[in-house]
Amino acid sequence: MCDGFNIPGGHSINSRRWGEEPRDPEELAPARDALEFPLVEMVLEADKPLFALCRGMQLLNVVRGGTLSQYLYDLPPREGMTHWRHSVILDRPAHPVEVEKDTLLYRAVGGRELIQTNSSHHECVKDLGRDLRISGYATDGIVEALEVPSATFALGVQWHPEYTWRSIETDFALWRAFVAAAAQAREGR
């Protein structure tokens, strides 16, 4: 019945799904995991537009067999860099993201190769899931966007464009691209 699906941010995904004990069990949301894992699988199977934010992007990666770092600062930053502050900067840009050319993200943000994003997360993609492509990195090397190239529209971003769509032009562009994909899916029914 839905033309598109948005999976928002929130609690940590249970790390037992990729074979690790949870770093902070209080941060888990078992009911959300139980609902969202099969939902994302069904959305991908039906090739419905999917726009996944923060936890949603992490969930997309884990659904496809990938893993997460439960604490991003455990990963080494890109050579010559230090990690950006990735936590609780929701109302303004926190760091730049390098956008990979020839990706859904690249097309959605109007062909820009460098965009500004807000940030609020302590976990991040560690091992990429199957059939996914990284489409954006923070300049410190943290994966900030991924997508399913074989899907009509399946994009995950690590940041929160729901907070900054009015102030960051490229975040508004992401929402426009998602809504357009959902409208096109509706016409195709």
MIFILUM-949296 format. One line per field, with one value per residue (C-alpha): z, y, x; residue number from 1; residue in three letters. Coordinates in Angstrom, 2 decimals. Layout:
N
pz	(Z / ...)
py	(Y / ...)
px	(X / ...)
nr	(NUM / ...)
rest	(ALA / ...)
//
This chain:
189
pz	(0.00 / 0.54 / -2.27 / -0.31 / 3.07 / 5.39 / 8.20 / 10.83 / 13.34 / 16.90 / 19.19 / 18.46 / 16.47 / 18.44 / 17.66 / 18.26 / 14.68 / 13.50 / 16.33 / 18.92 / 22.41 / 22.76 / 24.12 / 25.79 / 26.12 / 27.41 / 23.93 / 22.17 / 20.80 / 20.29 / 19.17 / 16.45 / 15.29 / 15.10 / 12.98 / 10.82 / 9.74 / 7.87 / 6.69 / 5.00 / 3.45 / 2.03 / 0.78 / -1.05 / -2.47 / -3.74 / -5.07 / -3.29 / -2.66 / 0.63 / 2.39 / 5.53 / 8.07 / 10.67 / 12.44 / 9.27 / 7.17 / 9.70 / 9.62 / 5.82 / 6.05 / 8.68 / 6.79 / 3.85 / 6.05 / 6.95 / 10.37 / 12.43 / 14.70 / 17.99 / 18.70 / 15.60 / 17.38 / 17.63 / 13.86 / 12.63 / 10.88 / 7.33 / 7.15 / 8.13 / 9.70 / 13.11 / 13.66 / 13.37 / 16.28 / 15.12 / 18.08 / 18.74 / 16.20 / 14.67 / 13.85 / 11.76 / 9.65 / 11.62 / 8.89 / 5.14 / 3.21 / 0.01 / -2.49 / -4.92 / -8.57 / -10.54 / -7.50 / -6.49 / -3.78 / -6.36 / -8.61 / -5.67 / -4.50 / -7.98 / -8.88 / -5.90 / -4.79 / -1.36 / 0.87 / 4.47 / 6.93 / 10.53 / 12.70 / 15.70 / 15.96 / 17.78 / 15.58 / 11.91 / 9.07 / 9.57 / 6.96 / 3.98 / 3.34 / 0.09 / -3.00 / -1.36 / -2.58 / -0.45 / -1.93 / 0.64 / 3.26 / 5.94 / 5.27 / 8.33 / 6.51 / 8.23 / 5.84 / 5.63 / 2.78 / 1.06 / -1.50 / -3.33 / -6.94 / -8.32 / -6.64 / -8.13 / -5.05 / -1.91 / -0.16 / 3.39 / 4.94 / 8.33 / 9.09 / 9.87 / 6.94 / 8.75 / 10.98 / 8.37 / 5.20 / 5.64 / 6.14 / 4.08 / 0.41 / -0.28 / 2.58 / 1.02 / -2.31 / -0.72 / 0.43 / -3.00 / -4.67 / -2.29 / -2.78 / -6.57 / -6.47 / -4.39 / -6.81 / -9.73 / -7.91 / -7.41 / -11.12 / -11.94 / -9.96)
py	(0.00 / 2.40 / 4.12 / 4.63 / 3.91 / 6.07 / 4.33 / 6.92 / 7.09 / 5.86 / 3.17 / 0.89 / -2.30 / -5.48 / -6.37 / -10.06 / -10.01 / -9.87 / -11.89 / -9.28 / -8.64 / -5.26 / -2.52 / -0.85 / -3.15 / -0.22 / 1.34 / -1.56 / -1.58 / -5.23 / -4.36 / -2.03 / -4.64 / -7.23 / -4.91 / -3.17 / -6.08 / -7.94 / -4.63 / -3.54 / -7.01 / -6.79 / -3.22 / -4.22 / -7.35 / -5.28 / -2.60 / 0.17 / 3.47 / 3.36 / 6.33 / 5.22 / 7.70 / 7.08 / 3.88 / 3.17 / 3.24 / 1.02 / -1.35 / -1.52 / -2.54 / -5.23 / -6.57 / -7.12 / -9.02 / -6.13 / -5.18 / -2.02 / -0.55 / 0.00 / 2.95 / 4.74 / 6.22 / 2.69 / 2.79 / 4.59 / 7.90 / 8.52 / 9.14 / 12.67 / 13.26 / 13.11 / 12.07 / 14.72 / 15.14 / 12.92 / 13.24 / 15.51 / 18.29 / 18.19 / 21.79 / 22.81 / 21.34 / 19.26 / 18.06 / 17.65 / 14.48 / 13.52 / 12.22 / 9.48 / 10.29 / 8.25 / 7.29 / 7.86 / 10.24 / 12.20 / 12.57 / 13.43 / 16.32 / 17.77 / 16.44 / 17.92 / 16.14 / 17.78 / 18.50 / 19.61 / 17.43 / 17.44 / 14.45 / 12.45 / 8.91 / 6.84 / 3.72 / 3.37 / 0.90 / -1.34 / -4.14 / -3.37 / -5.64 / -7.53 / -5.72 / -2.30 / 0.58 / 3.30 / 6.62 / 9.05 / 9.37 / 11.95 / 13.41 / 11.49 / 8.22 / 7.25 / 5.84 / 8.41 / 7.10 / 3.81 / 2.55 / -0.52 / 0.08 / -2.54 / -0.89 / 1.84 / 4.02 / 2.64 / 5.22 / 5.35 / 8.38 / 8.47 / 12.01 / 13.50 / 15.49 / 15.58 / 18.30 / 20.44 / 20.25 / 23.92 / 25.11 / 22.75 / 22.76 / 19.28 / 17.78 / 19.24 / 17.79 / 14.32 / 14.56 / 15.81 / 12.86 / 10.38 / 11.87 / 11.88 / 8.21 / 7.38 / 9.31 / 7.42 / 4.11 / 5.09 / 5.84 / 2.45 / 0.55)
px	(0.00 / 2.92 / 4.75 / 7.98 / 9.50 / 11.60 / 13.46 / 14.46 / 17.27 / 17.07 / 18.42 / 21.35 / 20.87 / 21.51 / 25.13 / 24.42 / 23.10 / 26.73 / 28.27 / 29.31 / 28.07 / 26.34 / 28.56 / 25.57 / 22.52 / 20.41 / 20.67 / 18.90 / 15.35 / 14.34 / 10.80 / 12.12 / 14.64 / 11.85 / 9.71 / 12.30 / 14.54 / 11.77 / 10.27 / 13.51 / 13.90 / 10.34 / 10.85 / 14.03 / 12.39 / 9.44 / 11.84 / 9.95 / 11.76 / 13.69 / 15.29 / 17.12 / 18.53 / 21.25 / 20.07 / 18.10 / 21.28 / 23.04 / 20.06 / 20.20 / 23.86 / 23.19 / 20.15 / 22.53 / 25.01 / 27.31 / 28.66 / 28.91 / 31.52 / 29.71 / 31.98 / 33.21 / 36.21 / 37.64 / 38.18 / 41.28 / 40.61 / 41.77 / 45.51 / 46.41 / 42.99 / 41.42 / 37.81 / 35.14 / 32.79 / 29.94 / 27.58 / 24.61 / 24.95 / 21.49 / 20.59 / 23.62 / 26.43 / 28.92 / 31.28 / 31.62 / 30.80 / 32.59 / 30.02 / 31.04 / 30.31 / 27.79 / 25.72 / 22.13 / 23.38 / 25.38 / 22.34 / 20.04 / 22.26 / 22.59 / 26.02 / 27.82 / 30.98 / 31.21 / 28.22 / 27.74 / 25.83 / 24.73 / 25.63 / 24.47 / 25.82 / 28.41 / 28.17 / 29.01 / 29.45 / 32.45 / 32.12 / 29.92 / 26.93 / 26.40 / 25.19 / 25.70 / 27.81 / 29.34 / 28.28 / 29.66 / 32.40 / 33.06 / 36.48 / 37.74 / 36.94 / 33.67 / 31.05 / 28.25 / 26.09 / 25.38 / 22.93 / 21.67 / 22.73 / 20.31 / 17.29 / 15.16 / 15.78 / 17.45 / 19.61 / 20.92 / 22.60 / 24.30 / 23.14 / 19.70 / 18.25 / 14.90 / 16.35 / 18.10 / 16.00 / 15.11 / 18.68 / 20.87 / 19.91 / 21.29 / 19.23 / 16.08 / 17.23 / 17.42 / 13.79 / 12.69 / 14.45 / 12.81 / 9.33 / 9.83 / 10.85 / 7.75 / 5.52 / 7.05 / 6.48 / 2.84 / 2.43 / 3.96 / 1.31)
nr	(1 / 2 / 3 / 4 / 5 / 6 / 7 / 8 / 9 / 10 / 11 / 12 / 13 / 14 / 15 / 16 / 17 / 18 / 19 / 20 / 21 / 22 / 23 / 24 / 25 / 26 / 27 / 28 / 29 / 30 / 31 / 32 / 33 / 34 / 35 / 36 / 37 / 38 / 39 / 40 / 41 / 42 / 43 / 44 / 45 / 46 / 47 / 48 / 49 / 50 / 51 / 52 / 53 / 54 / 55 / 56 / 57 / 58 / 59 / 60 / 61 / 62 / 63 / 64 / 65 / 66 / 67 / 68 / 69 / 70 / 71 / 72 / 73 / 74 / 75 / 76 / 77 / 78 / 79 / 80 / 81 / 82 / 83 / 84 / 85 / 86 / 87 / 88 / 89 / 90 / 91 / 92 / 93 / 94 / 95 / 96 / 97 / 98 / 99 / 100 / 101 / 102 / 103 / 104 / 105 / 106 / 107 / 108 / 109 / 110 / 111 / 112 / 113 / 114 / 115 / 116 / 117 / 118 / 119 / 120 / 121 / 122 / 123 / 124 / 125 / 126 / 127 / 128 / 129 / 130 / 131 / 132 / 133 / 134 / 135 / 136 / 137 / 138 / 139 / 140 / 141 / 142 / 143 / 144 / 145 / 146 / 147 / 148 / 149 / 150 / 151 / 152 / 153 / 154 / 155 / 156 / 157 / 158 / 159 / 160 / 161 / 162 / 163 / 164 / 165 / 166 / 167 / 168 / 169 / 170 / 171 / 172 / 173 / 174 / 175 / 176 / 177 / 178 / 179 / 180 / 181 / 182 / 183 / 184 / 185 / 186 / 187 / 188 / 189)
rest	(MET / CYS / ASP / GLY / PHE / ASN / ILE / PRO / GLY / GLY / HIS / SER / ILE / ASN / SER / ARG / ARG / TRP / GLY / GLU / GLU / PRO / ARG / ASP / PRO / GLU / GLU / LEU / ALA / PRO / ALA / ARG / ASP / ALA / LEU / GLU / PHE / PRO / LEU / VAL / GLU / MET / VAL / LEU / GLU / ALA / ASP / LYS / PRO / LEU / PHE / ALA / LEU / CYS / ARG / GLY / MET / GLN / LEU / LEU / ASN / VAL / VAL / ARG / GLY / GLY / THR / LEU / SER / GLN / TYR / LEU / TYR / ASP / LEU / PRO / PRO / ARG / GLU / GLY / MET / THR / HIS / TRP / ARG / HIS / SER / VAL / ILE / LEU / ASP / ARG / PRO / ALA / HIS / PRO / VAL / GLU / VAL / GLU / LYS / ASP / THR / LEU / LEU / TYR / ARG / ALA / VAL / GLY / GLY / ARG / GLU / LEU / ILE / GLN / THR / ASN / SER / SER / HIS / HIS / GLU / CYS / VAL / LYS / ASP / LEU / GLY / ARG / ASP / LEU / ARG / ILE / SER / GLY / TYR / ALA / THR / ASP / GLY / ILE / VAL / GLU / ALA / LEU / GLU / VAL / PRO / SER / ALA / THR / PHE / ALA / LEU / GLY / VAL / GLN / TRP / HIS / PRO / GLU / TYR / THR / TRP / ARG / SER / ILE / GLU / THR / ASP / PHE / ALA / LEU / TRP / ARG / ALA / PHE / VAL / ALA / ALA / ALA / ALA / GLN / ALA / ARG / GLU / GLY / ARG)
//
